[in-house]
Amino acid sequence: MSEVLTMTTREVDQLRVVRNVLERSLTWREAAVQLRLSVRQVGRLCARVRLNGHRGIIHRLRGRDSN
C-alpha cells in the first residue's frame, strides 16, 4: 500500500533545492540563499532527506495531536 504525503508549496520548493544539493549541482551556500536559511540548516535538511527521503522535508509534528 502506498502512502500519500501532503506537502506545502514551500516544502516542495525545499525538496527541489535539496535534491539539487544532493546531486551536487548546487552548493550549500547557494541553497541557503535560495531557501533563506542558514548554511547549517541546509546541511540538516540534506541529512534528513538522505535518511528519510521525501518525508525528511515535512515537519515532524504534522498530523499529531497537540497538548
C-alpha positions in Angstrom: 0.0 0.0 0.0 1.4 3.4 -1.0 1.4 6.3 1.4 0.2 9.8 0.3 2.4 12.7 1.6 0.8 16.1 1.7 3.4 18.9 1.2 3.1 22.6 1.2 4.4 24.7 -1.7 7.3 25.7 0.5 8.2 22.1 1.3 8.1 21.2 -2.4 10.5 24.1 -3.2 12.8 23.0 -0.4 12.8 19.4 -1.7 13.7 20.6 -5.2 16.6 22.7 -3.9 17.8 19.9 -1.5 17.8 17.4 -4.4 20.0 19.8 -6.4 22.4 20.0 -3.5 22.5 16.2 -3.2 23.1 15.9 -6.9 26.0 18.4 -6.4 24.6 20.8 -8.9 24.1 23.4 -6.1 26.3 24.3 -3.1 25.0 24.5 0.5 25.7 28.3 0.4 23.7 28.8 -2.8 20.8 26.6 -1.4 20.9 28.7 1.8 20.4 31.9 -0.2 17.6 30.4 -2.2 15.7 29.0 0.8 16.6 31.9 3.1 18.0 29.5 5.7 21.5 29.2 7.3 24.1 27.0 5.7 23.9 24.8 8.7 20.2 24.3 8.4 20.6 23.4 4.7 23.0 20.6 5.8 20.5 19.4 8.3 17.7 19.3 5.7 20.1 17.4 3.3 20.8 14.8 6.1 17.1 14.3 6.8 16.3 13.8 3.1 19.2 11.3 2.8 17.9 9.4 5.8 14.1 9.7 5.3 13.6 10.6 1.7 10.8 13.0 0.9 9.4 12.6 4.4 12.5 14.4 5.7 11.3 17.7 4.4 7.9 17.5 6.1 7.6 18.9 9.6 7.8 16.0 12.0 4.9 17.2 14.1 2.4 17.3 11.2 -0.6 15.1 11.8 0.0 14.7 15.6 -2.3 15.8 18.3 -1.4 19.0 20.2 -1.3 19.2 24.0 
